[in-house]
Amino acid sequence: MNFINFVIERINSIKPAIQGLIFTIKNEKNTRIHSIATILAIILIFLLKLNYIETLFFISAVFIVWITEFFNTAIEYTLDFIHADKNPKVKIIKDISAAGVLLSAIYALLVAFIIIVTKILSVIQS
């Protein structure tokens, strides 16, 4: 019975994370863009027949964007909770947090661009 209880507890411990995932996807506009980009990346993995290294780079880039978006959202909600009024220092913190998402998105685009161009060039040279 201890093992069964352990498994049930682990499953229950995932519920808040899933609730946070659903909340963020429903309430943050940028997650719609991330969702479309994620679907596009998955389609490209299959269409371009990426090898496992290329696939890992694609998937890693997608996850990095999602992870930074979730941290950015958590930071923004925390700051709004702590300091509801407009504050220039809060704005700077939010801008820095958003910059992390921007950098991760640029990285994801670079990964996609390099892999796609490499695939196209290999087809042209064949």
N, C-alpha and C positions, 0 to 999 in steps of 0.2 A: 504493500500500500504506500510506502514511503516514496517509491519511484513514481507512482501514478500521481501522488500529491505534488511531487517536484515538477512533473511535466505540466500539470494543471496550473501551478504557480507561475511557471515560465510563460505559458500561453497568456495568462492574465496580465503578466507584466508587460506584454507587447501592446495591450489595448490602448494605453495612453499615447504611445508612439503612433499608432494607427489613427487615433483621434486627432492628433496634431497634424498628421499628414493630410487627412481629409479636410480639416479646418483650413489649412494653408492653401490647399488646391482650390477650395470653394471661395475663399475670401481674398486672395491675392491675385491681382490682374496679371502680373508677370508670369505666374505659374501656367497660364494658358499658353503663353509663348514657349515656355520651357517644355510643356506637354507636346506641342506641335513639333518642336525641334527634336524631342526624344523619339517620337514616332517616325519622323523623317530619318533620323540616325539609324534606327532599327531597320527600316526599309532599305537604306543604303548599304547596310552591312550585308544583306542578302542579295540585293541587285548587283553590287560590285564584287560579290564573292570574296569578301575580305578574308585574309588569313587570320590566324589566331592573334598575332601581335597587333595587326591593324584593328581587329575587333576589340582587343583589350584597350587600345588607345581611345577608340570611339566611345566605348562604354565608360571608361575612366573619366573622359572629358565630360560626358553627360552627367555622371554622378557628381563630379566636382561642382558643376553649375547648380545642381539641385541642392547639394549640401550647403553651398554658400548662400543660396536663396533662403534656405530654412534658418540659418544662423542670422542672416540679415533681418528676416521677419521677426525672429525672437528678440533681437536687439531693438528693433523699432517698437514692438509691442511693450517691451520692458520700459523703454524710455517714455513712451506715451503714458504708461501707468504711473511711473514715478513723477513725471513732470508734464502735466497735461497742457500747460501754457506754452506759448512759443518762447523758445530760448535759443540764442545763437550757439551756445555750446552744445546743446542737444542736436541742433541741425548739423554741426560739424561731425559729431559722432555718427549720425545717420548717414551723412554723405560718405564718410570713410567706410562704413559698413556696405553701402551700396557700391562703392568702388571695388570692393572685393568681388561682388557678383559680376560687375562689368569685366574685371580682369579674367575671371573664370570663363565668362562667355567668349571673350576674345581668344582665350586659349582653346576653347572648344572649336571655334571657327577656324583657327589656324590648323588644328589637328585635322579637321574635316577637309580643309582646302589642300593641305599637303598630301593627304592620302588619296583624295579624289584626283588631283592633278597627276600624281604618280601613276595611278591606275590608268588614266586616260593616255598618258605618255607611253606606258608599256603596251597598250593596245595599238597605238599609232605606229610604234617601232616594230611591231610583230609582222 
